């Protein structure tokens, strides 16, 4: 991104500043809403399937997210109902959707399946919310109900509603001869038998107190969190009621702006100083250095528009700006030397610094800032030093190579080298990558 093309750039901080206490910080969340393609901003749940996709259950359908795009499904696409409270995936890679109206549906191999296309599902339609399903070793699903006094059984060839005198049923375990389920604060065990492949619940044989050690949902100020997930890449996802989905990257990004510690928002350069201070350059010539305990700043060039475009650290700070090259004491930010001119680029080779301006390219020794040598006399916007005596310079009219005291025009070597060469980097000895306009 070119500095002249952006109006506001927020400074993102990693690493050492994440634990700073003296500077206000706000965790950075990526907020996905209907404007990004999410089917609704009222999101009840999130589930990641084995293929890696994230599914979101909302009040208006479900959304599948592939990391870039959302694909939405509702009743028109075969979903049992638009209001989906939670989802689950079985060992057959079917993704089950549990709606408010008790009409189950699932997604399999690119298609939605519901009671109109699956007769086994049709027999399980109820007027209650289903609870979390349990899958036994044979691949059968056992699904408790919220208030219908029943357990739904969905097998390979048979489905059935098993009446039972409890509400809020969540099946916990199924063996050949027993079924264990939770209802309220109790854990019940009933005998289990089979008739022609259909399960039959028998009498209660045990009852225990159920203690659930469920962690509370995280709290984020200003949002009502409905569900929470850490994905396979360790990113944290939060679904909200009314504000869509929040994602906090695994890099634990925090950001700073004028409200949380920076003097200005328009940041053009940033460098980490050896003593764990952060040095930031702004659009108006301000250079701010700060750490956990203090912040100091100076203004270079005394101009409303003097972008701090680049910073090099040697024994001193070497700062390139629209108004010149400044050499500053790295502790006090006191200006020690100043070279006038609009600095376009910086390049370092061993103990020398090369810089390009609107009037040419120059070389200066770090040990002697007064020893400025002009090596090229035309506008220079990028520089790469292969070795002393072999310097590539990008200009508005193409690439130039300095070999010793001679200047070689390389703009005719390729049509891309005849335009503005904005950036260069060495990939390996003898190989250079260039960016042109």
SULBELBEL-V729551 format. One record per pair of residues at least 6 apart in sequence whose C-alpha atoms are under 6 Angstrom apart, sorted by sequence separation. I is the first residue (numbers start at 1). GAP is how many residues later the second one is. D is the distance in Angstrom with one decimal. If there is no record, write none. Layout:
I:GAP:D, I:GAP:D
//
This chain:
34:6:5.7, 48:6:4.5, 56:6:5.4, 64:6:5.4, 75:6:5.6, 89:6:4.4, 98:6:5.9, 106:6:5.8, 115:6:4.8, 135:6:4.6, 153:6:5.3, 181:6:5.8, 193:6:5.8, 194:6:5.6, 230:6:4.6, 239:6:4.6, 258:6:5.5, 272:6:4.8, 281:6:4.7, 289:6:5.7, 312:6:5.0, 319:6:5.7, 328:6:5.3, 347:6:5.9, 348:6:6.0, 355:6:5.8, 385:6:4.6, 393:6:6.0, 401:6:6.0, 411:6:4.7, 426:6:4.5, 47:7:5.7, 56:7:5.1, 63:7:6.0, 64:7:5.1, 75:7:5.9, 88:7:5.7, 89:7:6.0, 106:7:5.3, 115:7:4.1, 134:7:5.6, 144:7:4.5, 153:7:5.1, 173:7:5.1, 181:7:5.4, 193:7:5.2, 229:7:5.9, 238:7:5.7, 258:7:5.9, 280:7:5.8, 289:7:5.4, 311:7:5.7, 319:7:5.1, 328:7:4.4, 347:7:5.0, 355:7:5.4, 364:7:5.6, 384:7:5.9, 393:7:5.1, 401:7:5.1, 411:7:4.2, 425:7:5.8, 33:8:5.5, 47:8:5.2, 55:8:5.6, 63:8:5.5, 74:8:5.3, 88:8:5.1, 97:8:5.6, 105:8:5.5, 134:8:5.1, 143:8:5.6, 152:8:5.9, 172:8:5.6, 180:8:5.6, 192:8:5.8, 229:8:5.2, 238:8:5.0, 257:8:5.6, 271:8:5.3, 280:8:5.3, 288:8:5.9, 289:8:6.0, 311:8:4.6, 318:8:5.8, 327:8:5.9, 328:8:5.4, 346:8:5.7, 354:8:5.6, 364:8:4.6, 384:8:5.1, 392:8:5.9, 400:8:5.8, 425:8:5.4, 46:9:5.6, 55:9:4.5, 63:9:4.4, 87:9:5.4, 97:9:5.8, 105:9:4.4, 133:9:5.7, 143:9:4.9, 152:9:4.6, 172:9:5.0, 180:9:4.5, 192:9:4.9, 228:9:5.7, 237:9:5.7, 270:9:5.7, 279:9:5.7, 288:9:4.2, 310:9:6.0, 318:9:4.7, 327:9:5.5, 346:9:4.4, 354:9:4.5, 363:9:5.8, 383:9:5.7, 392:9:4.6, 400:9:4.8, 424:9:5.7, 46:10:4.6, 54:10:5.7, 62:10:5.7, 87:10:4.7, 96:10:4.2, 133:10:4.5, 142:10:5.7, 151:10:5.7, 171:10:4.1, 179:10:5.6, 192:10:5.7, 228:10:4.7, 237:10:4.5, 270:10:4.5, 279:10:4.5, 287:10:5.5, 310:10:5.2, 317:10:5.6, 327:10:5.0, 345:10:5.5, 353:10:5.7, 363:10:5.1, 383:10:4.6, 391:10:5.7, 400:10:5.4, 424:10:4.4, 45:11:5.7, 54:11:5.1, 62:11:5.3, 95:11:5.2, 142:11:4.9, 151:11:5.0, 170:11:5.5, 179:11:5.3, 191:11:4.7, 227:11:5.9, 236:11:5.6, 269:11:5.7, 278:11:5.6, 287:11:5.4, 309:11:5.7, 317:11:5.0, 326:11:5.9, 345:11:5.2, 353:11:5.4, 362:11:5.5, 382:11:5.7, 391:11:5.0, 399:11:5.2, 423:11:5.6, 45:12:5.1, 53:12:5.8, 61:12:5.7, 86:12:5.6, 95:12:5.0, 141:12:5.8, 150:12:5.3, 170:12:5.1, 178:12:5.6, 190:12:5.9, 191:12:5.8, 227:12:5.2, 236:12:5.1, 269:12:5.0, 278:12:5.6, 286:12:5.7, 308:12:6.0, 309:12:5.4, 316:12:5.8, 326:12:4.6, 344:12:5.3, 352:12:5.7, 362:12:4.4, 382:12:4.7, 390:12:5.5, 399:12:5.1, 423:12:5.0, 44:13:5.6, 53:13:5.3, 61:13:4.6, 85:13:6.0, 94:13:5.6, 131:13:5.1, 141:13:5.1, 150:13:4.4, 169:13:5.6, 178:13:4.4, 190:13:5.5, 226:13:5.5, 235:13:5.9, 268:13:5.7, 277:13:5.4, 286:13:4.3, 308:13:4.5, 316:13:5.3, 317:13:5.5, 325:13:5.7, 343:13:5.8, 344:13:5.2, 352:13:4.4, 362:13:5.4, 381:13:5.6, 390:13:4.8, 398:13:4.8, 422:13:5.7, 43:14:5.9, 44:14:5.4, 84:14:5.7, 85:14:5.6, 94:14:5.0, 130:14:5.9, 131:14:5.4, 140:14:5.8, 149:14:5.9, 150:14:5.2, 169:14:4.8, 177:14:5.8, 178:14:4.6, 190:14:4.3, 225:14:5.8, 226:14:5.3, 235:14:4.7, 267:14:5.9, 268:14:5.5, 277:14:4.7, 285:14:5.3, 307:14:5.4, 316:14:5.3, 325:14:5.0, 343:14:4.6, 352:14:5.7, 361:14:5.6, 380:14:5.9, 381:14:5.6, 389:14:5.3, 422:14:5.4, 43:15:4.2, 84:15:4.2, 130:15:4.4, 140:15:4.6, 149:15:5.3, 168:15:5.3, 177:15:4.7, 189:15:5.9, 190:15:5.5, 225:15:4.5, 235:15:4.5, 267:15:4.6, 285:15:4.9, 307:15:5.6, 324:15:5.5, 342:15:5.4, 351:15:5.9, 361:15:4.9, 380:15:5.0, 389:15:4.5, 421:15:4.4, 42:16:5.8, 83:16:5.5, 130:16:5.8, 149:16:5.5, 189:16:5.7, 224:16:5.4, 234:16:5.2, 266:16:5.6, 306:16:5.0, 324:16:4.3, 360:16:5.2, 420:16:5.5, 129:17:5.3, 149:17:5.1, 189:17:5.0, 224:17:5.7, 266:17:5.8, 324:17:4.6, 360:17:4.3, 420:17:5.3, 81:18:5.9, 128:18:6.0, 149:18:5.2, 188:18:5.8, 323:18:5.7, 324:18:5.3, 360:18:4.3, 399:18:5.7, 188:19:4.6, 323:19:5.1, 324:19:5.7, 359:19:5.3, 360:19:4.7, 361:19:5.8, 398:19:5.1, 40:20:5.9, 147:20:4.8, 187:20:5.7, 284:20:4.9, 322:20:4.4, 359:20:4.9, 360:20:5.4, 398:20:4.1, 61:21:4.1, 146:21:5.7, 147:21:5.9, 187:21:5.0, 284:21:4.8, 285:21:4.6, 322:21:5.6, 358:21:4.3, 397:21:5.8, 398:21:4.7, 60:22:4.8, 61:22:5.8, 103:22:5.1, 146:22:4.2, 186:22:5.7, 187:22:5.8, 284:22:4.9, 285:22:5.6, 301:22:5.9, 321:22:5.6, 357:22:5.9, 397:22:5.1, 398:22:5.5, 60:23:5.5, 80:23:5.2, 102:23:5.7, 145:23:6.0, 186:23:4.5, 187:23:5.2, 283:23:5.7, 284:23:5.9, 285:23:5.9, 320:23:5.7, 357:23:5.6, 397:23:5.6, 398:23:6.0, 59:24:4.2, 80:24:5.6, 102:24:5.0, 145:24:5.5, 186:24:4.7, 283:24:4.1, 356:24:4.7, 396:24:4.3, 58:25:5.9, 80:25:5.1, 102:25:5.3, 144:25:4.6, 185:25:5.0, 282:25:5.9, 356:25:5.8, 395:25:5.7, 58:26:5.6, 79:26:5.9, 101:26:5.7, 102:26:5.1, 144:26:4.9, 282:26:5.7, 395:26:5.9, 57:27:4.9, 102:27:5.3, 281:27:4.9, 394:27:4.6, 57:28:5.8, 57:29:6.0, 100:29:5.2, 37:33:5.5, 78:34:5.2, 80:34:5.8, 345:36:5.9, 134:37:6.0, 344:37:5.1, 345:37:5.5, 120:39:5.4, 131:39:5.9, 268:40:6.0, 269:40:5.7, 382:40:5.6, 44:41:5.5, 45:41:5.3, 268:41:5.6, 269:41:5.6, 382:41:5.6, 44:182:5.5, 45:182:5.2, 43:196:5.5, 43:197:5.5, 43:198:5.6, 42:199:4.4, 42:200:4.3, 41:201:5.0, 41:202:5.2, 42:202:5.9, 41:203:3.8, 33:211:4.7, 32:212:5.7, 32:213:5.0, 31:214:5.7, 31:215:4.6, 30:216:5.6, 29:217:5.7, 30:217:5.0, 29:218:5.3, 29:219:4.8, 28:225:5.8, 28:226:5.2, 27:227:4.8, 26:228:5.9, 25:235:5.9, 24:236:4.9, 23:238:5.9, 13:241:5.7, 13:242:5.9, 12:243:4.7, 11:244:6.0, 11:245:5.8, 9:257:5.5, 8:258:5.2, 9:258:5.9, 22:270:5.4, 20:272:5.4
//
